[in-house]
Amino acid sequence: MINKFLIPGRRNKDEGEKPFWISFADLMTALMVMFLLVMSVALLAVTDEVSTADKNKVKREQEIDQLLTKIEQASRKYPGIFVDKNRATIDFGDRARFDTGSSKLSTEQAQYLAKFVSEILVIAQDTLGGTWLKRIVSEGYADQRGDYLLNLNLSLQRSQRVLCALLAPPPGQSYTLTPEEKELVRDYFLVGGYSFNSAKTSLEESRRIELRLEFFGLDEPRPALNEIPRGNFGTCRI
C-alpha cells in the first residue's frame, strides 16, 4: 500500500533526446584515422622492400668489383694482359695478336693464354666467382680492311681459336689445361665474332681477342648443367 504513495522520480528529459548512433562526423573521423594507419603500414612495408632491394643491388656491385679486382691482380703476373674493370673485359694485347687475314695463334701464344685462363677458372670457383660469374665470352676482332662479312667470319674464327687453344692444344704445347679445367671452359665460355667493331688506333692492334665477363643479375637462377655431355672435346677444325 505504501508503494501507491511513492512519487516516481522525474526522468531527465534530456535522456530521451540523446542520439543512440554515433554521429556522421565522428564516424568519418574514425575511418580517416584507420585509413591513415593502413597507409602508414603499407608505406613502411614498401619502403622497407625498396631499401632491401637497393642494399642488395649495392652489395652485388661491390662484390662484382671485388671479383674484377682479383682477376686484375692475377693478370699482373702476365705482362701484356690488361683488365678493363669498367667494361669487364680482358684484352690480351700482343700476347694474342693475329697476322693479317689469319686466325692462327702460335704455340707460345696459346700456352700463355691457357696459363692465364687456368688462373681465371680458379677465381671462377671461389665464393665471389661462384656467386656472380655467369659466362666468359671470347670475342674476336678484325681491322677495317676488307668487306664486312669477310671480317665477321674472320672475327668468329679468331674467337673460336681461343677455345681451340684451351680444349684441343697442338701436340707441341707443353702447358695444357687439365680435363677438369676443360670441363669448366665448356661450362663458362661462349664464342662471339665482332668484325671491326671497337677498332683500335692501329690495324695491328685491331686484330685481337678479348674475353668479356658477364654476371648474374639479382635472384637470377644459375642454369642447370647436368645434361651437358662430358669429355670428347674433339679437334680444332679451323
LINPEKA-V367376 format. One record per backbone hydrogen bond with DSSP energy under -1.0 kcal/mol. CO is the residue of the C=O (numbers start at 0). NH is the residue of the N-H. Records with the same first field share a line. If there is no record, write none. Layout:
CO: NH / NH
//
This chain:
0: 3
1: 4
2: 5
11: 14
13: 16
22: 26
23: 27
24: 28
25: 29
26: 30
27: 31
28: 32
29: 33
30: 34
31: 35
32: 36
33: 37
34: 38
35: 39
36: 40
37: 41
38: 42
39: 43
40: 44
41: 45
42: 46
43: 47
44: 48
45: 49
46: 50
47: 51
48: 52
49: 53
50: 54
51: 55
52: 56
53: 57
54: 58
55: 59
56: 60
57: 61
58: 62
59: 63
60: 64
61: 65
62: 66
63: 67
64: 68
65: 69
66: 70
67: 71
68: 72
69: 73
70: 74
73: 76
74: 77
77: 80
81: 90
83: 87 / 88
87: 212
88: 83
89: 210
90: 81
91: 94
92: 95
98: 101
105: 109
106: 110
107: 111
108: 112
109: 113
110: 114
111: 115
112: 116
113: 117
114: 118
115: 119
116: 120
117: 121
118: 122
119: 123
122: 125
125: 129
126: 130
127: 131
128: 132
131: 215
134: 213
135: 189
136: 211
137: 191
138: 209
139: 193
146: 150
147: 151
148: 152
149: 153
150: 154
151: 155
152: 156
153: 157
154: 158
155: 159
156: 160
159: 163
160: 164
161: 165
162: 166
163: 167
169: 172
177: 181
178: 182
179: 183
180: 184
181: 185
182: 186
183: 187
184: 188
187: 135
189: 137
191: 139
193: 196
194: 141
201: 205
205: 207
206: 97
207: 140
208: 91
209: 138
210: 89
211: 136
213: 133 / 134
216: 219
224: 227
//
